[in-house]
Every structure is written in C-alpha cells, then in structure tokens.
Amino acid sequence: FTEVVDQTQTAVAGLRRVLGVLDTPTGPTAPTKPIPLPKIPLSIDVSDVSFSYSSRIDNHDDDLPVLRHISFTIPAQQHVALVGSSGSGKTTLAKLIARFADPTLGAISLGGVNLKRIDNDELRRRLVVVPQEPFLFADTIAYNLRFAAPQATDVELHAAVRSLELDDWVASLSEGLHTQVGQRGAALAAGERQMVALLRASLVNPDVLILDEATSSVDALTEVRIARALRKLSAGRTTISIAHRLSTAARADRVVLLANGQILEDGSHEALMAHGGEYKRMYDAWLTATRA
C-alpha cells in the first residue's frame, strides 16, 4: 500500500509539472489597453536593458545575463549594424527589439511607446524581421511572397522585384517567380532564400526592418545582389542588421559592437576604424580572411 501511495504522489507531482509547462505563456503578454504607434518614421530607444534566460539577474557565474545594462537610441530611418563575436548578445538584443521576448530589466520603446504597450498585430505590421533562414513552403517563389501579402497581384510582385533591383536574379531563374523552391527552399541557395525574404519584407512595407544576415557563404554576385536589395529596402526605414559579414557594417550609418553582453564601441564605420579599437581589429581580420 505504501508503494502505491508513493507512486501516486510521484505521478501527481509529475502532472503538476506538466500542467505548469502547459500554463507557461508562449510569448510576451499582449497589452490590455494598447497604445497606437504614431504615424511617423519610428525611432528605437533601448533603456538600461538587461536580459537573462533564467529571468534572474545576479552575479553568480552560472547565471550571467546575456545582456547587461544596454542603453542606446536609434533615430528614425538610421541603419545600424550590430556586430560582435558569437555569444556577444547581438541576436538576443535584436529579438528583444522585435519583442520576441521582454527584457529582464529595463525597457525598449518604439516611436516613444513602450513595446509592452503596443498591440502585437500593429507591431508585426510596422516592424518586420528577416531571419537568417526564412521558412519557405514547397511551392513557387510567388506563392511564398504572397505569404506576406496574400492579395498581391503578379504586377505588384514584379514591382517589388524591380524596387529591390533583383530583376536580373529573377530573370536568371528557369520559371522566374513561378520557379519551385523545393521543401523548405532547398532548391535555392542560402543567399537566394534571403533574397526571397527581403522581397517578402518589401511587400509588408514596414517602418522598421531587422535583418539577421545568413552566416552561410555566398558567391560574389549574390552578395552584390543582397547588398543592393538591402540598400534599397532600408532607405527611409529604421534598420538593424545583425552583421556577420562586416561589409554590411561598413555600409551602415552606424556600427554598435557588442562584447559579453555590453556595448564596447559605437560609431560610424569610419570613426571606429580611425579609433583603432576592437572593431578595427575584427574588420582587418575579416578583410584578410576574405582576400585569402
């Protein structure tokens, strides 16, 4: 009998843990009384932000925060490149700005409105994230573009292609926009998948763009096409690039270098190169590697 009681208590405890997991929110809580964003180009303000995946900020070595007291402002329509080694916190910072999670400490505002007070649907219309590996359905490029704009006509799709100067790429495809991309886009190269994602973003026409560059190497022509498309897409938009290729950082208005979850350097590419600090060391090493 005692063994049965013990097993029952263990089962009940296990059930409680399972129910606790099921009750855990899948994402940030939607505001009960959202504040509409202003109908103007949007700035981004990051104020004393810290973030820990365990939701606990302290000084224990086993719980070091991913981000520590980050503060900076991105004026409306500025293009900022986030750079840093793997684990520096640049991707986490971008995810917080997109409100895929909330800061453990501090606050992030978009257009002067705290992200926590913005309606989720409005946020997704005004801010678009282009991931490293966009999800593509096993259908045509046109079908995948309409995932972002279901009502878009062929004329509008081709207008988006022209606006990003990707005509030559589309023309090089066997069936143009009706080319099949394969399962998860496997028929396209990594750089081509990112071009599809940039076209998707242009169809949404957001105020804020967050681009997580593909880490996969791309050929020279594809890199030129991506850079050209990004330059067109970011014009007039507040843009954050998580720059894995430092050529992207060099083209941005401003570079923010993160290290160990903190801002180490912040300035234009030219100013940071003249400063001769860590960014210059990283850029010189990257340039040497690309020329090898």
Rosetta silent file (secondary structure, phi, psi, omega in degrees, C-alpha in Angstrom):
SEQUENCE: FTEVVDQTQTAVAGLRRVLGVLDTPTGPTAPTKPIPLPKIPLSIDVSDVSFSYSSRIDNHDDDLPVLRHISFTIPAQQHVALVGSSGSGKTTLAKLIARFADPTLGAISLGGVNLKRIDNDELRRRLVVVPQEPFLFADTIAYNLRFAAPQATDVELHAAVRSLELDDWVASLSEGLHTQVGQRGAALAAGERQMVALLRASLVNPDVLILDEATSSVDALTEVRIARALRKLSAGRTTISIAHRLSTAARADRVVLLANGQILEDGSHEALMAHGGEYKRMYDAWLTATRA
SCORE:     score description
SCORE:     0.000 S_00000001
   1 L     0.000  -42.504  179.763    0.000    0.000    0.000 S_00000001
   2 H   -60.122  -39.045 -179.874    2.829    2.390    0.898 S_00000001
   3 H   -65.352  -38.580  178.831    4.420    1.811   -2.509 S_00000001
   4 H   -64.245  -41.863  178.802    1.134    2.639   -4.256 S_00000001
   5 H   -62.388  -44.686  179.802    0.841    5.888   -2.273 S_00000001
   6 H   -60.717  -43.152 -179.800    4.417    6.850   -3.155 S_00000001
   7 H   -65.793  -37.936  178.557    3.794    6.175   -6.854 S_00000001
   8 H   -64.355  -44.193  179.477    0.565    8.183   -6.744 S_00000001
   9 H   -63.404  -39.275  177.986    2.311   11.140   -5.110 S_00000001
  10 H   -64.384  -42.021  179.321    5.078   10.980   -7.709 S_00000001
  11 H   -64.385  -40.842  179.031    2.511   10.879  -10.520 S_00000001
  12 H   -63.795  -43.284  178.788    0.631   13.857   -9.069 S_00000001
  13 H   -62.363  -40.945  178.133    3.869   15.844   -8.749 S_00000001
  14 H   -64.647  -40.176  178.447    4.747   14.991  -12.347 S_00000001
  15 H   -62.688  -40.343  178.933    1.290   16.028  -13.532 S_00000001
  16 H   -61.902  -39.929  179.125    1.648   19.371  -11.761 S_00000001
  17 H   -65.816  -41.170  178.324    4.956   19.986  -13.528 S_00000001
  18 H   -62.723  -45.372  179.303    3.405   19.126  -16.896 S_00000001
  19 H   -63.775  -34.290  177.530    0.454   21.432  -16.239 S_00000001
  20 H   -63.568  -40.568  177.249    2.887   24.149  -15.179 S_00000001
  21 H   -65.300  -43.578 -179.600    4.670   23.876  -18.513 S_00000001
  22 H   -64.237  -29.659 -179.724    1.357   23.953  -20.399 S_00000001
  23 H   -83.626   -8.431 -178.899    0.320   27.071  -18.478 S_00000001
  24 L   -69.319  129.832  179.293    3.555   28.880  -19.312 S_00000001
  25 L   -58.613  141.258 -178.757    2.903   31.761  -21.756 S_00000001
  26 L   -81.568  -10.800 -179.990    4.269   31.059  -25.246 S_00000001
  27 L  -167.338 -177.458  178.958    5.389   34.658  -25.711 S_00000001
  28 L   -57.197  146.788 -178.220    5.182   38.160  -24.282 S_00000001
  29 L   -71.955  135.171  177.355    1.797   39.141  -22.881 S_00000001
  30 L   -72.751  142.521 -179.626   -0.427   41.267  -25.116 S_00000001
  31 L   -70.054  143.308  177.727   -1.369   44.650  -23.618 S_00000001
  32 L   -76.769  -32.206  177.714   -4.925   45.025  -22.309 S_00000001
  33 L  -128.901   79.689 -175.748   -5.037   48.696  -23.334 S_00000001
  34 L   -65.314  150.673  175.759   -2.618   49.098  -26.260 S_00000001
  35 L  -104.898  124.564 -179.463   -1.250   52.473  -27.281 S_00000001
  36 L   -66.798  145.147  176.593   -1.225   53.079  -31.064 S_00000001
  37 L   -74.729  147.467  177.306    2.099   53.873  -32.670 S_00000001
  38 L   -66.431  148.339 -178.601    2.499   57.344  -34.182 S_00000001
  39 L   -85.641   54.143 -179.690    2.063   57.538  -37.961 S_00000001
  40 L  -138.421  165.239  173.274    5.612   58.791  -38.452 S_00000001
  41 L   -54.622  139.695 -168.956    9.012   57.146  -39.030 S_00000001
  42 L  -102.000  132.256  171.830    9.855   55.233  -35.858 S_00000001
  43 L   -91.690  166.627  177.356   12.881   55.599  -33.603 S_00000001
  44 E  -126.684  129.901  178.665   14.081   52.874  -31.210 S_00000001
  45 E  -124.041  119.229  177.498   15.108   53.572  -27.618 S_00000001
  46 E  -107.550  116.670 -171.751   16.822   50.893  -25.524 S_00000001
  47 E  -119.063  105.886  174.125   16.994   51.997  -21.891 S_00000001
  48 E    51.138   49.592 -175.357   19.172   50.139  -19.346 S_00000001
  49 E   -88.645  128.842  169.696   18.198   46.728  -20.727 S_00000001
  50 E  -125.090  151.949 -179.183   19.458   43.518  -19.193 S_00000001
  51 E  -147.784  133.291  175.137   18.316   40.038  -20.144 S_00000001
  52 L  -133.995  136.332 -179.194   18.799   36.594  -18.675 S_00000001
  53 L   -67.865  -19.627  177.488   17.165   33.425  -19.953 S_00000001
  54 L   -91.318    1.736 -179.651   16.599   32.336  -16.350 S_00000001
  55 L    61.306   28.185  179.814   14.839   35.680  -15.613 S_00000001
  56 L  -139.288  117.979  179.525   17.259   36.291  -12.780 S_00000001
  57 L  -101.054  114.842  174.142   19.984   38.940  -12.861 S_00000001
  58 L  -152.523 -168.073 -174.165   22.720   38.440  -10.284 S_00000001
  59 L  -103.655   10.732  179.675   26.449   37.960  -10.092 S_00000001
  60 L   -72.004  137.636 -176.456   26.575   34.168   -9.976 S_00000001
  61 H   -62.331  -27.947 -177.453   28.837   32.728  -12.637 S_00000001
  62 H   -84.310    2.805 -178.303   26.236   30.101  -13.585 S_00000001
  63 H  -140.932   42.886  179.849   23.624   32.757  -14.346 S_00000001
  64 L   -67.783  132.005  178.861   25.437   35.537  -16.160 S_00000001
  65 L   -64.882  147.663  178.250   22.967   37.734  -18.071 S_00000001
  66 L   -71.494  -35.871  176.768   23.163   37.641  -21.852 S_00000001
  67 E  -126.027  141.737 -177.384   22.788   41.444  -21.937 S_00000001
  68 E  -128.909  110.596  170.238   23.933   43.891  -19.250 S_00000001
  69 E    48.229   54.413  178.910   22.585   47.429  -18.888 S_00000001
  70 E   -83.000  127.917  175.856   22.371   48.209  -22.619 S_00000001
  71 E  -138.433  124.394  171.487   21.343   51.781  -23.458 S_00000001
  72 E  -168.688  160.638 -179.948   21.295   53.429  -26.883 S_00000001
  73 E  -122.828  137.134  173.939   18.920   55.197  -29.253 S_00000001
  74 E  -109.598  110.794  177.700   18.436   54.626  -32.973 S_00000001
  75 L   -61.331  155.051  178.316   16.972   57.715  -34.646 S_00000001
  76 L   -55.676  135.727  174.738   14.205   57.152  -37.171 S_00000001
  77 L    73.821   11.221  175.009   15.457   55.986  -40.591 S_00000001
  78 L   -89.337  145.226  176.911   19.004   55.245  -39.399 S_00000001
  79 E  -103.677  115.137 -178.677   20.685   51.965  -40.426 S_00000001
  80 E  -113.179  132.374  174.621   22.578   50.377  -37.523 S_00000001
  81 E  -101.520  126.136  173.009   24.756   47.270  -37.811 S_00000001
  82 E   -93.891  123.516 -179.534   25.108   45.104  -34.701 S_00000001
  83 E  -127.541  162.259  179.488   28.447   43.296  -34.713 S_00000001
  84 L   154.636  162.044  179.639   30.297   41.075  -32.288 S_00000001
  85 L   -70.404  168.865  178.061   31.610   37.569  -31.875 S_00000001
  86 L   -58.616  130.995 -179.085   29.305   34.592  -31.364 S_00000001
  87 L    88.620    4.789 -177.784   27.624   34.879  -27.970 S_00000001
  88 L   -75.061  -20.318  178.752   28.146   38.635  -27.700 S_00000001
  89 L   109.857    1.153 -174.809   24.397   39.264  -27.391 S_00000001
  90 H   -66.284  -40.965  179.453   23.656   40.908  -30.744 S_00000001
  91 H   -69.203  -40.239  177.362   20.993   38.400  -31.805 S_00000001
  92 H   -61.037  -42.739  179.172   19.351   38.461  -28.374 S_00000001
  93 H   -60.491  -44.159  179.361   19.226   42.264  -28.469 S_00000001
  94 H   -63.269  -38.430  178.642   17.535   42.192  -31.884 S_00000001
  95 H   -64.859  -36.697  177.728   14.991   39.644  -30.614 S_00000001
  96 H   -67.621  -39.838  178.900   14.127   41.914  -27.688 S_00000001
  97 H   -65.213  -32.615  176.441   13.658   44.887  -30.034 S_00000001
  98 L   -81.566   -2.750 -176.827   11.308   42.707  -32.121 S_00000001
  99 L    56.557   45.152  167.332    9.573   41.729  -28.867 S_00000001
 100 L   -80.167  -15.600  173.752   10.056   38.008  -29.246 S_00000001
 101 L  -154.597  164.369  177.728   10.842   38.270  -25.526 S_00000001
 102 L  -104.782  147.844  177.598   10.770   41.011  -22.890 S_00000001
 103 L   -60.139  148.898  172.691   13.839   42.396  -21.084 S_00000001
 104 L   -70.631  -39.843  175.314   14.516   41.101  -17.587 S_00000001
 105 E  -135.222  155.238  177.191   15.324   44.676  -16.609 S_00000001
 106 E    86.032 -172.174 -175.584   14.918   47.990  -18.412 S_00000001
 107 E  -147.409  152.988  175.435   12.623   48.989  -21.264 S_00000001
 108 E  -125.931  131.738 -179.445   12.535   49.260  -25.056 S_00000001
 109 E  -120.953  147.270  176.604   10.408   51.842  -26.850 S_00000001
 110 E  -123.273  119.035 -177.407    9.385   52.183  -30.484 S_00000001
 111 L    59.461   30.953  179.501    8.349   55.638  -31.612 S_00000001
 112 L    83.332    1.443 -179.186    8.229   56.686  -27.958 S_00000001
 113 E  -111.516  127.456  177.101    5.852   53.853  -26.979 S_00000001
 114 E   -57.013  133.110 -178.720    6.988   51.037  -24.676 S_00000001
 115 H   -53.432  -33.441 -178.321    6.926   47.758  -26.617 S_00000001
 116 H   -67.229  -15.631 -178.365    4.798   46.224  -23.865 S_00000001
 117 H  -102.069    3.562 -176.684    2.027   48.744  -24.648 S_00000001
 118 L   -97.279  133.799  175.521    1.926   48.114  -28.423 S_00000001
 119 L   -58.780  133.371 -174.779   -0.705   45.870  -29.985 S_00000001
 120 H   -60.397  -40.930 -179.978    1.011   42.734  -31.318 S_00000001
 121 H   -64.825  -40.736  178.649   -0.680   42.893  -34.724 S_00000001
 122 H   -66.287  -39.487  179.192    0.308   46.534  -35.188 S_00000001
 123 H   -60.526  -41.861 -178.777    3.876   45.752  -34.117 S_00000001
 124 H   -71.406  -23.049  174.809    4.127   42.993  -36.748 S_00000001
 125 H   -78.868  -34.825 -174.356    2.833   45.383  -39.422 S_00000001
 126 H   -91.625  -19.638 -178.738    5.236   48.165  -38.510 S_00000001
 127 E  -131.006  126.353 -179.052    8.297   46.005  -37.735 S_00000001
 128 E  -122.733  136.866  176.912    9.481   43.082  -39.864 S_00000001
 129 E  -106.741  128.390  173.457   12.256   40.596  -39.102 S_00000001
 130 E  -103.355  105.497 -174.215   14.165   38.944  -41.943 S_00000001
 131 L   -77.305  166.732  176.423   15.694   35.802  -40.369 S_00000001
 132 L   -56.903  -47.923 -178.231   18.904   34.028  -41.323 S_00000001
 133 L  -121.829   88.421 -179.871   16.951   31.070  -42.661 S_00000001
 134 L   -64.969  143.925  177.368   13.452   32.146  -43.725 S_00000001
 135 L   -78.027  125.792  178.174   10.834   29.415  -43.804 S_00000001
 136 L  -120.438  136.950  177.349    9.767   28.690  -47.368 S_00000001
 137 L   -80.402  153.930 -179.899    6.889   26.472  -48.422 S_00000001
 138 L   -75.631   74.002 -178.238    7.376   23.782  -51.061 S_00000001
 139 L  -153.508 -157.251 -177.942    5.792   25.877  -53.800 S_00000001
 140 E   -84.491  166.203  174.122    6.768   28.744  -56.103 S_00000001
 141 H   -60.322  -42.953 -179.851    8.600   31.939  -55.218 S_00000001
 142 H   -58.974  -43.290  178.713    5.389   33.858  -55.984 S_00000001
 143 H   -60.317  -42.977 -179.062    3.416   31.684  -53.550 S_00000001
 144 H   -68.625  -32.822  176.309    5.984   32.324  -50.840 S_00000001
 145 H   -68.268  -37.114 -179.490    5.915   36.071  -51.466 S_00000001
 146 H   -71.966  -10.123  172.260    2.133   36.089  -51.127 S_00000001
 147 L   -60.677  -31.725  178.372    2.551   34.604  -47.663 S_00000001
 148 L   -87.959  -29.265 -177.500    3.400   38.195  -46.662 S_00000001
 149 L  -140.504   82.259 -172.387    0.847   39.865  -48.952 S_00000001
 150 L   -56.749  -29.305 -175.883   -1.952   37.416  -49.854 S_00000001
 151 L   -92.118    1.437 -175.357   -3.749   39.855  -52.162 S_00000001
 152 L   -65.204  133.328  177.152   -0.666   40.892  -54.153 S_00000001
 153 L   -83.987  169.018  175.728   -1.053   40.596  -57.925 S_00000001
 154 H   -59.451  -38.010  178.885    1.684   39.423  -60.286 S_00000001
 155 H   -60.979  -42.631 -179.696    2.162   43.056  -61.284 S_00000001
 156 H   -69.473  -35.205  176.902    2.750   44.019  -57.641 S_00000001
 157 H   -64.369  -44.746  179.266    5.161   41.131  -57.127 S_00000001
 158 H   -67.375  -31.341  175.945    7.217   42.206  -60.137 S_00000001
 159 H   -65.100  -38.509  176.866    7.113   45.810  -58.881 S_00000001
 160 H   -64.267  -41.196  177.809    8.646   44.606  -55.602 S_00000001
 161 H   -60.161  -45.661 -179.825   11.356   42.785  -57.550 S_00000001
 162 H   -66.064  -37.344 -177.248   12.169   45.944  -59.509 S_00000001
 163 H   -64.401  -28.369  177.811   12.149   48.104  -56.374 S_00000001
 164 L   -99.294    7.125  178.970   14.939   45.963  -54.883 S_00000001
 165 L    55.474   43.169  177.653   16.746   45.712  -58.239 S_00000001
 166 L  -106.099   19.067 -179.651   16.505   41.927  -58.251 S_00000001
 167 H   -56.901  -43.219 -175.810   15.268   41.756  -61.858 S_00000001
 168 H   -65.792  -35.901  178.210   18.453   40.091  -63.069 S_00000001
 169 H   -67.230  -48.318 -179.536   18.206   37.358  -60.441 S_00000001
 170 H   -61.528  -39.827  179.707   14.545   36.587  -61.194 S_00000001
 171 H   -64.953  -26.438 -178.946   15.293   36.614  -64.931 S_00000001
 172 H   -79.237  -12.862 -179.194   18.054   34.043  -64.367 S_00000001
 173 L   -80.805  148.332 -174.221   15.609   31.555  -62.808 S_00000001
 174 L   -58.994  -39.541 -178.808   14.102   28.871  -65.029 S_00000001
 175 L  -121.512   21.348 -179.265   10.491   29.915  -64.371 S_00000001
 176 H    58.017 -134.759 -179.946   11.005   33.378  -62.908 S_00000001
 177 H   -69.619  -10.990  178.937    8.722   33.995  -59.924 S_00000001
 178 H   -96.694   13.616  175.543    6.957   30.714  -60.722 S_00000001
 179 L   -69.772  133.923  177.131   10.118   28.713  -60.024 S_00000001
 180 E   -74.035  136.079 -176.322    9.571   25.937  -57.480 S_00000001
 181 L   -96.405  -11.624 -178.502   11.706   26.415  -54.361 S_00000001
 182 L    80.678  174.102 -179.445   11.524   22.838  -53.037 S_00000001
 183 H   -61.804  122.379 -178.826   10.937   21.654  -49.487 S_00000001
 184 H    55.782   25.935  176.864   11.921   24.479  -47.101 S_00000001
 185 H    78.825   19.826 -174.237   13.518   26.249  -50.063 S_00000001
 186 L   -63.385  -22.181  179.869   16.097   23.519  -50.649 S_00000001
 187 L   -77.447   -9.374  178.307   16.146   24.202  -54.414 S_00000001
 188 L  -107.440  151.532  173.431   17.508   27.693  -53.726 S_00000001
 189 L   -73.681  163.623 -177.328   20.913   28.651  -52.357 S_00000001
 190 H   -56.754  -42.606  179.592   21.081   30.317  -48.922 S_00000001
 191 H   -65.452  -35.487  178.471   21.592   33.750  -50.463 S_00000001
 192 H   -68.686  -38.185  177.077   18.622   33.248  -52.789 S_00000001
 193 H   -62.202  -37.207  178.947   16.401   32.291  -49.857 S_00000001
 194 H   -70.638  -31.909  175.776   17.382   35.528  -48.154 S_00000001
 195 H   -64.990  -37.569  174.886   16.508   37.492  -51.295 S_00000001
 196 H   -61.692  -41.720  179.702   13.025   35.944  -51.166 S_00000001
 197 H   -64.931  -37.067  177.059   12.795   37.054  -47.526 S_00000001
 198 H   -65.983  -39.240  176.929   13.818   40.609  -48.463 S_00000001
 199 H   -64.522  -40.323  175.360   11.118   40.667  -51.142 S_00000001
 200 H   -56.565  -47.695 -178.135    8.595   39.469  -48.567 S_00000001
 201 H   -61.504  -39.160 -178.679    9.597   42.307  -46.264 S_00000001
 202 H   -65.149  -31.377  179.357    9.232   44.884  -49.031 S_00000001
 203 H   -71.733  -29.357  175.492    5.654   43.721  -49.657 S_00000001
 204 H   -72.707  -31.501  179.524    4.782   44.304  -45.990 S_00000001
 205 L    59.391   59.200 -176.249    6.277   47.817  -46.301 S_00000001
 206 L   -81.028  167.475  172.636    7.308   48.177  -42.630 S_00000001
 207 L   -85.675  -31.015 -176.722    8.690   51.212  -40.818 S_00000001
 208 E  -124.615  134.098 -178.685   11.340   49.136  -39.024 S_00000001
 209 E  -123.932  129.333  173.891   13.427   46.351  -40.549 S_00000001
 210 E  -118.869  118.690 -177.225   15.564   43.850  -38.631 S_00000001
 211 E  -114.341  120.577  172.699   17.826   41.714  -40.813 S_00000001
 212 E  -100.357  103.931 -175.353   19.723   38.712  -39.451 S_00000001
 213 L   -59.259  143.492  173.270   22.298   38.027  -42.153 S_00000001
 214 L   -65.980  134.735  179.438   22.771   34.467  -43.337 S_00000001
 215 L   -81.671  -18.498  179.649   26.016   33.053  -41.974 S_00000001
 216 L   -63.196  143.960  177.900   26.412   30.761  -44.985 S_00000001
 217 L   -70.477  144.285  178.469   28.967   31.909  -47.507 S_00000001
 218 L  -125.715  156.688  178.999   27.521   33.297  -50.724 S_00000001
 219 L   -72.188  165.281 -173.335   29.097   33.876  -54.103 S_00000001
 220 H   -60.281  -41.645 -178.318   30.245   37.360  -55.061 S_00000001
 221 H   -65.203  -42.584  179.060   27.312   38.064  -57.393 S_00000001
 222 H   -64.465  -39.570  178.546   24.736   37.021  -54.775 S_00000001
 223 H   -62.372  -40.308  177.302   26.427   39.181  -52.144 S_00000001
 224 H   -62.984  -43.414 -179.810   26.230   42.175  -54.500 S_00000001
 225 H   -63.419  -43.723  179.691   22.543   41.481  -55.134 S_00000001
 226 H   -63.979  -44.496 -179.681   21.747   41.156  -51.416 S_00000001
 227 H   -61.810  -41.630  179.833   23.672   44.333  -50.572 S_00000001
 228 H   -65.930  -43.632  179.835   21.900   46.255  -53.331 S_00000001
 229 H   -65.120  -41.180  179.346   18.479   44.956  -52.266 S_00000001
 230 H   -65.388  -39.341  178.263   19.141   45.770  -48.616 S_00000001
 231 H   -61.224  -42.533  178.416   20.266   49.279  -49.517 S_00000001
 232 H   -67.222  -43.707 -175.878   17.015   49.836  -51.422 S_00000001
 233 H   -69.322  -35.532 -176.732   14.850   48.233  -48.738 S_00000001
 234 H   -80.651  -15.059 -178.964   16.448   50.098  -45.823 S_00000001
 235 L   -59.482  123.374  179.457   16.177   53.523  -47.488 S_00000001
 236 L    78.315    6.344  179.580   13.789   55.630  -45.420 S_00000001
 237 L  -122.114  146.711  170.234   13.386   52.872  -42.819 S_00000001
 238 E   -71.401  121.310 -171.147   14.833   52.377  -39.360 S_00000001
 239 E  -130.557  135.943  172.452   17.036   49.333  -39.944 S_00000001
 240 E  -120.400  123.886  174.767   19.028   46.960  -37.756 S_00000001
 241 E  -110.369  124.771  168.932   21.391   44.488  -39.417 S_00000001
 242 E   -83.784   98.975 -165.749   22.904   41.648  -37.399 S_00000001
 243 L   -90.995  111.897  172.911   26.056   41.768  -39.477 S_00000001
 244 L   -93.447  -26.767  172.582   28.029   38.544  -39.906 S_00000001
 245 L  -103.053  119.989 -172.189   29.768   39.932  -42.986 S_00000001
 246 H   -72.377   -6.715  170.878   31.486   43.153  -41.999 S_00000001
 247 H   -64.143  -32.090  176.111   30.981   44.583  -45.472 S_00000001
 248 H   -66.341  -42.762  178.310   27.396   45.136  -44.288 S_00000001
 249 H   -61.162  -39.865 -178.540   28.650   47.005  -41.224 S_00000001
 250 H   -64.317  -27.598 -179.090   30.830   49.207  -43.417 S_00000001
 251 H   -88.818  -11.954 -178.216   27.778   50.263  -45.450 S_00000001
 252 L   -75.282  160.621  176.351   25.591   51.040  -42.411 S_00000001
 253 L   -68.125  -28.523 -170.986   25.164   54.543  -40.987 S_00000001
 254 E  -154.644  146.804  179.617   26.386   53.329  -37.609 S_00000001
 255 E  -120.164  129.732  173.857   28.059   50.311  -36.024 S_00000001
 256 E  -116.081  115.129 -178.711   27.337   49.041  -32.499 S_00000001
 257 E   -97.273  123.094  177.685   29.900   46.480  -31.313 S_00000001
 258 E  -106.686  146.033  175.505   28.814   44.168  -28.502 S_00000001
 259 E  -148.811  127.781  179.584   31.057   42.030  -26.320 S_00000001
 260 L    52.916   38.988  174.957   29.990   39.924  -23.340 S_00000001
 261 L    76.900   13.859  179.151   26.514   41.427  -23.408 S_00000001
 262 E  -132.540  157.227  176.063   27.656   45.045  -23.281 S_00000001
 263 E   -78.496  119.944 -179.519   28.266   47.813  -25.817 S_00000001
 264 E   -95.154  -41.284  179.351   32.009   48.044  -26.380 S_00000001
 265 E  -143.332  150.023 -177.412   32.112   50.541  -29.271 S_00000001
 266 E  -151.570  119.670  179.359   29.520   52.711  -31.021 S_00000001
 267 E   170.082 -176.849  176.415   30.043   54.968  -34.026 S_00000001
 268 L   -71.125  160.489  177.136   30.305   55.115  -37.799 S_00000001
 269 H   -55.076  -45.003 -177.495   32.499   52.580  -39.613 S_00000001
 270 H   -64.203  -42.400 -178.487   34.977   55.339  -40.446 S_00000001
 271 H   -66.832  -41.098 -179.161   35.116   56.635  -36.868 S_00000001
 272 H   -71.064  -33.731  175.377   35.623   53.185  -35.365 S_00000001
 273 H   -65.914  -40.656  178.671   38.341   52.338  -37.889 S_00000001
 274 H   -67.694  -31.626  179.666   40.107   55.595  -37.015 S_00000001
 275 H   -64.507  -32.912  176.116   39.696   54.803  -33.307 S_00000001
 276 L    75.400   27.705 -178.248   41.782   51.666  -33.794 S_00000001
 277 L   -96.140 -146.999 -175.567   39.960   49.525  -31.242 S_00000001
 278 H   -65.140  -37.731  179.876   38.320   46.104  -31.295 S_00000001
 279 H   -62.309  -42.995  178.885   36.129   46.848  -34.311 S_00000001
 280 H   -61.793  -40.813  178.858   39.175   47.750  -36.420 S_00000001
 281 H   -61.945  -44.800  179.648   40.868   44.530  -35.315 S_00000001
 282 H   -63.855  -43.286 -177.157   37.779   42.498  -36.281 S_00000001
 283 H   -66.667  -43.568  179.524   37.364   44.275  -39.600 S_00000001
 284 H   -62.588  -40.557  178.946   41.028   43.889  -40.569 S_00000001
 285 H   -65.776  -40.806  178.368   40.913   40.180  -39.672 S_00000001
 286 H   -64.807  -42.002 -179.143   37.706   39.717  -41.699 S_00000001
 287 H   -63.802  -41.513  178.591   39.203   41.577  -44.675 S_00000001
 288 H   -63.063  -42.223 -178.589   42.331   39.422  -44.578 S_00000001
 289 H   -66.498  -37.432 -178.459   40.242   36.237  -44.427 S_00000001
 290 H   -72.280  -24.670 -179.587   38.055   37.255  -47.378 S_00000001
 291 H   -88.709  -11.273 -176.582   41.111   38.001  -49.505 S_00000001
 292 L   -70.338    0.000    0.000   42.827   34.715  -48.671 S_00000001
